[in-house]
Amino acid sequence: MTAVPPFGLLHAPDHWRTVDFISDLHLKPEEPATFEAWARYMAQTRADAVIILGDLFEVWVGDDAAAPGSFEAHCGGVLDACPADLAFMRGNRDFLVGSDFLARHGMRDLADDPTVLVLGAQRIVLSHGDLLCTDDVAYQQFRQQVRSSDWQRAFLARPLPERQAIARQMREHSEAHHAATAPADYAHTNAELARQWLQAADAPMLIHGHTHQPADHALGTGADGHALTQVVLSDWHIDARTHRAQVLRLSADGARTRLDPDAAG
């Protein structure tokens, strides 16, 4: 049995009546349409808070990459312009986003994955989702390595151009691995582990991204007889041929809606 990790805790302020969840935008300068759709959504959202559950960026090699004029700095400007409260949980592509960058742009740091969100009378488990993909043993070993403070300290000590080159190599390796592997082998979540998380957190709902397979999954019932639900967020990919983007909006009264970003304002 996989051990249940310790949970972080986020108590929603009283003014959070609606909360939006997004993940897996994989923002990069090579996909300007995705960036523009995100910037438009962030400026117009009517939600009281936006919680980003990882992989906002395709890659993040350190906060010093967000130098004036950089793509990362432009993303910071979008964060600054958002009227909603912001919270961020790191994903597998942007696990090196630092507390300095988050503080600079007024974002709550959800450093613990998973974290329990208390919204009104609701308890919701939040995760990026990669910890649930236990079948991908090689990735889990890699994740454990790169999340260690020693590895991160050594990596961030390298010159920025060297880090950017290493990140390009890692992306190419990841893309080749995914191209050669059936999605079920690397993007399949462990339903039993998801149930364990919910039961340990005394929560009926888990929200996560990572798998790029948006859906609602019934996970049976908890000890109290309430239904357990796993809600998977959409990734975002917009170009001349594809428009794939979703916002999950949750209200303090429990209403849940999936929206096109342009309808979320």
Sequence and secondary structure as in RCSB ss.txt:
>XXXX:A:sequence
MTAVPPFGLLHAPDHWRTVDFISDLHLKPEEPATFEAWARYMAQTRADAVIILGDLFEVWVGDDAAAPGSFEAHC
GGVLDACPADLAFMRGNRDFLVGSDFLARHGMRDLADDPTVLVLGAQRIVLSHGDLLCTDDVAYQQFRQQVRSSD
WQRAFLARPLPERQAIARQMREHSEAHHAATAPADYAHTNAELARQWLQAADAPMLIHGHTHQPADHALGTGADG
HALTQVVLSDWHIDARTHRAQVLRLSADGARTRLDPDAAG
>XXXX:A:secstr
       EEEE  TT SEEEEE    B TT HHHHHHHHHHHHH   SEEEEES SBS    GGG  TTSHHHHH
HHHHHH SSEEEEE  SSSTT  HHHHHHTTEEE  SSSEEEEETTEEEEEE SGGG TT HHHHHHHHHHTSHH
HHHHHHTS HHHHHHHHHHHHHHHHHHHHTS HHHHS   HHHHHHHHHHHT SEEEE SSS  EEEEEEE TTS
 EEEEEE    EESSS EE  EEEEETTS EEEE GGG  
